[in-house]
Amino acid sequence: MAEMIKVGMADLNVCHAPNAITTLGLGSCVGVALYDRTSQIAGLVHVMLPDSTQVRQNQNRAKFADTGIDYLIEIMQQKGANVSLLTAKIAGGAQMFAFNENNDMLRVGERNVNAVKKKLKELGIRLMAEDTGLNYGRTVEFYPENGDFVIKSVGKPTKTI
């Protein structure tokens, strides 16, 4: 029986097929799934904030886009993933509250998505698919057996990217 590995907020984990990996309640946070198809190793990081350099208490590397993706890659490499083969799928980054759109501090979701994309680009990791933005939360499940990233939201049809 395959296991569903859980990833908490500002957390990360790695799994190998036939197991799958999930994180719940992505609002403005972004779930970044990295995947090596050949080894069927997948990793998922639940990014809460875009930039660790803007925060004093930044010991939790998984919490930030800039450090969380690097940290996830390190762990995936230790488990046997080939970094040069990694691809990414992302979800989340919602604007959960109706604030004045011009206030940058409140547009955390959008800033998280942009920071994740920038980091993936820097690392040369191809973004295969995304389900980001809008104004609702998401729960995601990644299946390394086939690369499916399943997105569930209250009141919306389940989506696979």
Phi, psi and omega in degrees: 000124180292149182254147174259111181277130183262142176239125180277182178291137181057043186220170175208164177199171182228147175218165181232139178304143013273000178294161177232170185225142186220155167220143186257152166063048173283111173261259175283347176291159178238130173268121180249112177261123174251147192211130171250104186299323185293318180270351184055039175257132178232151175228153180222130176238136180259093185277126180263325186225152186286326196216114182292337183287346181269000189231137180290310183274079186242031180292331180280098185295332183289342186288337190243147179300316186291324182261331184295320181292318176301314182298317179298317180298318178305312183292319179298321179297317178299329181274358175108006178286146176267110186301326182290346180260358186294138170235167185228150167226141183228153177210154178113213179068034181284156171264095192282339184231147182275088177253172171300119186301340185279348181278108184299323183297332183271344181273052185296319182302310180298318179295322177297313180300313180298319180294320179296313181298319180298315182295316179300319180297315178303322183274355180072028179262123184284130176273113185276326184196156176211153172223091189228166176081208185059203192228031180225155181282163181221146167246135184237151174226133178244133182246104183293345178299320184229000179080011180288133174246107186263128183244126180241134178222145180300130176074011180232152176294148175295139185236139175242126179240000000 
